[in-house]
Each structure stands twice: as structure tokens, then as C-alpha cells.
Amino acid sequence: MFTVAIDGPAASGKGTISRAIAAHFGFAHLDTGLLYRATGRKTLDGTPALEAAQTLTAEDLQGDALRAPDVAQAASKVAAMPDVRKALVDFQRAFAARAGGAVLDGRDIGTVICPDAEVKLFVTASDDVRAERRWKELTFKGHKVSIEEVLADLRERDRRDSTRADAPMKAADDALQLDTTSLSIEEAVASAVKRIEARQAELAKL
């Protein structure tokens, strides 16, 4: 078992880095944000938040609709609910404990879900760069939204995620900070891979 915990705000690059790391090392990958997006999506249809979290299926985690702006806001709101977070913790921890290694990315992986993860990364980028990345992603998928609206949305989500009482978004004390503002995808992934390989070498000596 080898767990990589990756946290950070939206559009920081943590999802891209997480998928690349999982592919590089042959680890399983879980975008934990999809759990909250799927829960949020179901609440938009009228399902109570806790019920939505308790009845998630694999099919609920599929589809581009989970990337819509209204779903992102709904996800941030349900993620601030302690009962919802508790309902989803066991699923995430079971995934992290699977044989063969696992990469989990989210907001509280290194601090709450997997505090004993072998490697912890906190991925960040400037607000403007994150907004541009998310705006390009959304417009490419056909969403009509201005970059100013995207920036305001990201900042509101950051505020909510970092100030919620239960499991706020923050870097673990022993997390490697990775600022992707001026890094290419390849450079960011290479930095993360180097950190993981160093940790694997340390453990091999024990």
C-alpha cells in the first residue's frame, strides 16, 4: 500500500497531476471532488444532501454535467455539511487502502482522509491563472460564461472551502507545496514524480 494525497483549490492543476502520477506509477486514482459534485448534482434535482451522499452509485460519477458551474457551487455547499463529509469518508479511506497504491485528490486528503499518506502534495496557482484555465475548459465544453464570472466563482468556492468548520481546505504540515502558476504540465508532473520516487527510496531502506 502506498498512498499519495493531493490537495489544492479548483483549477490549480491537481487533477491533471494526479491522473499523470497514477498512470506513471500504475496507481489507482480517485478524484474525490467528483463524489461531492455528484452529491451536489443530485441536490439540484431535489434530493436531500445526506440522502444523495449515501446513495451514490458509480454511474453518478460519470458525465460532463458534473463540471457545470452550478454543480461546482452545489458541490462546495454540500462539502461544508459535516454529515455529508462523514458519509463519504469511509469510501475514500477504503480506496486509499487498496493494494497496489492509490492517488487521491481533493481538499482535505492529506489533513483528514489520509493523514498518514506516504506523500502529500498541496497544489496551488494564482487566482488569475486558475480562472483562465477553468474558463477555457468551460467554454470548450460549450458553457457561456465570462472569465470575470469564473474568477468570482473560484474565489467564492475558495472562501467557502477554506473557512468551513469541518475539514477546511489547507495544506498538511508535511505537504510539499507545488505552485503551478508558471509551470508546464510536464514540469509540474516531473516535480511530483521526483518527490514520490524519493519517498519510495526512503521506505525501501527501512
Number of C-alpha atoms within 10 A of each C-alpha: 12 17 25 25 28 30 28 26 23 24 22 25 23 27 23 14 22 27 19 21 22 19 13 11 15 13 23 20 21 20 18 20 21 20 25 30 27 27 31 28 28 22 20 14 9 10 14 14 23 19 14 22 24 14 11 16 12 8 8 16 20 11 9 8 14 22 18 14 18 15 21 22 19 21 26 20 18 23 28 20 16 14 15 19 18 15 16 20 16 12 13 18 15 10 18 26 15 14 12 13 18 24 28 33 28 24 26 24 32 30 22 16 22 22 15 14 22 16 24 30 25 26 27 21 21 13 19 14 16 21 25 17 17 20 22 14 14 19 13 10 13 9 14 10 13 13 18 13 13 20 19 13 17 23 16 14 20 18 13 18 22 17 14 16 11 17 20 19 24 19 22 20 9 13 19 16 16 20 16 20 17 11 13 11 13 11 12 20 23 15 13 23 18 11 15 21 13 12 13 14 10 10 10 8 6 5
